[in-house]
Amino acid sequence: MSFEGNIGPEYLDALYQKWQQDPRSVPPTWQAYFAGFELGCQAAPAAAAAETAFKQSAVQSLIYRYRDIGHLLACTDPLAPCPVSHPLLELAAFGLSEADLDTPFATRNFVQPGGTLREIVDILQQTYCRFLGVEFMHIQDPHERQWLKERMEPVRNRPAFSFEQKTRILWKLSAAAQFEAFLHKKFLGQKRFSLEGAETLMPLLDHLVSLAAAGGITDLILGMPHRGRLNVLTNLFNKPYATIFGEFEDNLEYAVVGEGDVKYHKGFSTEIETPGGHRIHLTLASNPSHLEAVDPVVEGKCRARQDGYGEAGHGRVLPVLLHGDAAFAGQGLVSETLNLSQLDGYRTGGTVHVVVNNQIGFTTLPTDARSTRYATDVAKMLSVPIFHVHGEDPEAALFAIELAFDYRQQFGRDVVVELICYRRHGHNEGDEPFFTQPLMYEAIRNRPSVHELYAAQLEQEGLSRQQFEEMTAAVDSCLELALDSEEKTVDQGFQGKWQDIDRDTSDEPVDTAVAKKTLIELGRLVTALPQGFTPHPKIAKLMENRRQAIESGDGIDWGGGEALAFASLLHDGVSIRLSGQDCRRGTFNHRHAALIDSATGKPAFPLADAARGEARLHIYNSLLSEAAVLGFDYGYSLETPDGLTLWEAQFGDFANGAQVIIDQFIASSGAKWDRASGLVMLLPHGFEGQGPEHSSARIERYLQLCAHRNLIVVNPSTPAQLFHLLRRQVRQAFRRPLIVFTPKGLLRHPLCRSRLDDFAKGRFEEVLTTHEAPKKVRRVLLCSGRIYYDLRERLEEKPQNEIALVRIEQLYPLAAAKLAAILKPWAKAETFAWVQEEPQNGGAWNHLRPQLSNILGREPEYIGRDEAASPAVGSHKTHQHEQQAILDLALGSNPQRKAE
């Protein structure tokens, strides 16, 4: 409630009468208010009254404009003189002059009901034009704007910190600065991406952690780039100095799992106790050099933990993202991640963003890096507050982070704090910044460190120089002791919720069959329409056909097989999350996991009725983004080893918009950071004449990423195979990302059907043979995926064809021993050929070629399209001609190597 809202009319009338008797008997602000009131009530010539009304209105406009653009007068850049004026904030811009400064004016919706113009301007300048600039008037919700005003204007954006709090600020500043200096001295020339110039970040984060813990947050998950990461690890997460020093000395080889990564990319997790006595779990997500790639990953991790905590999850888990100025303005993934923030399937209750503005990106100045005034302007898309803070004013920074955290807790929305500072060295410690920014770095070279500046300020408030020197000596002593310490601990993976998951893969068979009776019951459950539900007639027919196929035990299509996989896992108590563009219905109209009532427009989720225990079904249509959504779901999978997390591309090749997430996280996180994921990627794939952008999911790219069993790459060809594959992903003892190339045309192909018996027995088969091989085999055709059905139909036209057909369902890891055993009876066949519909430089050919040669003892023939720069032709007629040529070559008597 505003100040005026607390004043009753009786109180106001009594105060007015008291002022009339003796103006000095009321506070000065009320003296000014009543004087202005009577002035307005005095009979005056019409011109004078109009002038008074005009100026009264001008004062309100002035108040609004200071709130709106006062940040343009704020002193927030440590490398530039403080601005002293702005034409839009001059008195003349409002029709006012210095002659009006001592004139009293009444005000509305202001921190005080009135005052002289001088007093009003002073309040506004103290609040909005000192070391903290605020952008908030673009927020469309008036309640949010008012909430901010009532927290900023009464304290002039400058609260009073206790001397104890100020001493802690100095301690954190000193620890940050001395840690960097120590590394520079002891490990000269090594990259560390120093925090120097932005040391205020450390007390800011320290204060945020304390606020969060006191406010009920139990988990804080942080994502950040490499600059300052080592400082955050040691001085916030309490990662032992000795561990960091050991990584500089490369003494931790024995503790590294996989290939490892550079020290300033690694994550860490710990639990700490704040000065207030509250405990909080801190997680720093591992991050590659792709600066903003970790953003959606952190959001996904937070959402998973929040879902695990239940309805109160948003109040327990806090996402915090640190950004650089150039990256925040330049990387599209930032806006994609911001766009997640208020969507049902991706919201996390608000993220606290801290932009560390070094005023340079590598060697690029802001004038060449962005088209906006501020690096943070992209965040205005969310209509949230943005605080710009002078990087050498730690107290202003701490107040800004207090406001940011309180806003997040109050409104459940993102908030941005920009810490404007500088980078004392070049991009890294071996870089020479004077080559490209000589004037900027001349100014930086002559600037004292912020901890020295703040110590000098505290000396004016009672801190002795001796106390400061004792503080810095204590930090140096800790650093020196740690350098000689034997403690070399590292943060190992596969702890906590991952402790029952095996780190290494296994080829042990996994039982994934489900009893017929259970499958039929589940089939009825997931095809039943809710009472009173009005379905679209075609959807009603689809559900009825799906139920009949399951009950009859024959003709179960792809959508039915997938539904049984999901239902059986939910029935087993396994939670499922599926997201992607149009995934509720399915791009190709096959899934219909969400049914829409034709009368009310409300959705129903029959699959959810299969869930038992604490299992939950979450299926979300995503925003039109691949990188942010895939990153989010990858992050979600890191927190849910016992669940099934899936992301589906609208078309398989659309995943190339998320290549950074695939390369830097999904394919390599186990090798670099010892962090496993069971994420499933569903990528529609198949050459059916739909053109270059809707045919290939780029099988070859995923196979090129495969090494040391880091991925599982599968091209299943039957509904039952998909059923067993999805169940295996959860039931096996280990977790690896699963890449599934799913069909399009096969979704309704009459031969792409499975019997109920196929679900009730057996398991996923990495290799499948022809249904009925001839007694004499002259030629063996190996293939994968959709083309099998084209070959099969042609073979069934000629029963005496002397051709055996083998499907490789799992492309990686290849079940070489099983494949060899299947091929052994046909070892004397005249020809072994690999048949694919993809171009020769695509598909699985180049990956499988050496492995098949090793198994066969000879080079297999290649039958397929020629090499191509584009994966498929645009002409449907040309596509059909090429496809027919592949089949003719595969089944003819004298096949060529390829179809041209």
C-alpha positions, 0 to 999 in steps of 0.5 A: 500500500502507498504512503497516502493510502495509510492516511485517514481523512480525520487525521489529515483534517486534524493535521491541517487545523494544527498547521493553520494554528501554528505552521511550525507544529507539523513536520516540514513536508506537511508545512510545504504540502498545506502551503501548496494546498492553500496556494491552490485554493486562493482566489487568483487571476485566471492566468495565475491559476493556470500557471500554478496548475501547469507547474503542478502538473510539470512537477508530476511529469518531472517525477515520472521522468526521473523514474523513467530515465533517471538511470541516464544520469546515474554514475555507474561507469568506473572508467568514465566521469559521472554525468552531471546533466541530461537535457530531458531532465533539466528543469527547463524541459518541464517549463520550470526554472531555478526560481521555482526551486523553493516553491512548495508543490503537492505530489501524488504517489510519491514518497512524501505528500509534498515539498519544495521543488528543490526537495523533490529533485534532491530525493529523485536524484539521490534515488535514481541518479547516484551509483545505482540506475534503475530501469523499471517504468517499462514494466506493464504491471502497475502493481510491480512498479509501485512495489519497486517505488515503495522499496527504493524511494524511502531509502533513496536506494541506499540502505544502511549496512551495519559495520559487521556487514561492511566488514564482511564485504571487505573480507570478500573483496580482499579474498577475491583480489588476493586469490587472483594475485596469488595465482598470478604470482605462483602460476605465472602465464597460466590462463585463469580468466581473472575476476580482477576489476569485477571483485564486487561480484563476490560480496554480491553473490555472498549476500545473495546466498545469505538472502536466499537461505534466509528466505527459504531457498534450499537449493541455489543452482548457478550457471556462469562463463569462465571469467571469475569462475575459479574465484566463485568456486573457492570464495563462494562454494568453498572448493579447497584452494589446494584442489584449485592449485593442484589443477594448475599443477596438473597433479590430479590426473589420477582423479580425472574420469574420462578426458577431463576439462580445463579447470575454468569449465568445471562444475561443483556442488556443496552445502554451506552454512551462511553467517545467519546460520542457514544451510543451503545447497549450492550447485555450479553447472559445468559449462563449455566455452560457449558462453551462454550455452549453460543458461537453459541447462541451469533452468532445466536442472532447477525445474527438475528439482522444483518438480521433485519438491512438489508445489512448493518447489519454486520457493525452494530452488533458485536459478542464478545466471551470470553473464558477460556483457558482450554475450548477453547482448550478442548470443541468441540463446539468451533471448530464447532462455528468457522466453522460457521464463513464463511458460508452463513447461519451463518456468522456474519461478524467476531467475536472478541474472547478473551481467558482469559488464567488463565493457569489452568482449575479447577485443571488441568495444560495445559500439561494435558489439551491440545496437542498444544503449545497454547490454541488458536491453534484450531483457526488456522483452520480459518487462522486468526490472534492470538494475545498473550498478557501479562496479566499485560501489559494493554497497549499492551492488548488495542493495541491488541484489536484495531488491532483485531477490525480493522481486523474484520472490514476490512476483516469480519473475526474472530480474537483472542486475548489471555490474558495470566494471572492467577487466584488468587484464586482457581476455586472458592473462597472456593477452595484451590489451594495449594492442587494441584498447590503449586508452582504456587500459591506460585508465585501468592500469592507474586504477586501485583495486576495489578492495583498497578503495573500500578499505579506505572508505571504511577507515573513515568509518572506524576501521583501522589500517591495522585491522585491514592489514591483519585481514589481508595477512590472514587471507595470504596465510590461508593461500600459502598453507593451501599451496603446500597442503596434501589435500587434493579432493575433487567433486566426483559424479555419481553421488546423491540421486546418482549413487545407484546408477553405474558409471560404465555401460554394459551389454547385459540383456535388459528385461523389458517385456510386460505381461499381456494382461497388463498391456491390455488393461493399460491399453484400455486405460490410455484410450478411454475418454473422460466422462463428459468429454467431447472428442473430435470424431477422428480422434474418437475413431483413432482411440477406438482403433488403438484400443481394438488393436491392443485387445485383438493382439495384432496391428499395433501401430507406432503411436500405439506402441509408444503409448504402451511404452509410456503407460507401462513405465508410468504404471511401474512408477517412472515419471515421464517428461516429453517436450518439443514443438507440437509434441502433444499431438505429434508433428505427423498426427500420430501421438495425441497424448493430449486430447482436446475437448471440442466443446470446451477446448480443455485438454485431457491426458488419458496416459496420466491415468496409468501413473502409479505411486509418485510417477507423473506425466508431463508433456509440453508443446515447446516454444519455437526453439531447439537450442533452449528447449533441448538444453533445458531438457538435458538439464532436466535429465541430469536431475532425474536419473530414475525418470524418462526425459525426452525431447522431440524435434519437429523434423530431425534436421531441425536439431541442427539449431541446437548443435552446441547443446548436442556437441558440448553437453549431450555427447561429451559431458560424461567424458569432460565432467563425469556427468551422465544423462539419460536424455532421449532425443526423438528425431523424425527421419526418412526419405519420402520426397519432402525435400532437403529440410524434411528428410534427413535427421543427419544420422552421420553427425551423431555417429561422428560424435560416438566414442567410448560408448558415450551415446546410444544411436538407434534406428528402430523399425517396429513399434515393439522395438520402440517399446522395448527401447524406451523401457530399456533406457530406464531399466538398464543399470547405466545412463547414456543419451539415446538418439532415436531416429523415428519414422514419418511415413511408417507411422501409418505403413500397413507393414509397420505393425507389431503383435501384442506378443512382441511386447509381452516377450523378448527385449530390444534387438540390436539386429533383426534378420529377414522374417523368412530367409531363403535356403540358399543365400546368394546375396546379403543386404544390410540396411537400417530403418525405413528402406527395409520395408521397401526392400521387403515388399520387393522381395516378397514379389519374388519368393525365390530371390536368394537374398537375405535381409538384415536390419541393424537397429542399433547403429552405436554401439554396434552389436558386432558379435551378434551381427557376426553370428547372424551373418556366419551361416551366409559367409559364402554368399557372393555379395554383401551390400549395405543399402541406404537411402541417404547420400553416400556422405551421409547416413550410417555408411561411413561409420559402419563401413570399417566395422562391417569390413572387419566382421565380413573379412571383406569390403561390403558393396555400397548401394545408395545415393551418390554424395550430395551437398544437400541431403535430399532433392526438392523434386518428388518425381526425382526422389521417386526415380532415385529410390527406385534405382536404389531398389533395382540395384539392391535386388538386381543381378549386377548391382552398381556401387551407388544410384546416381 
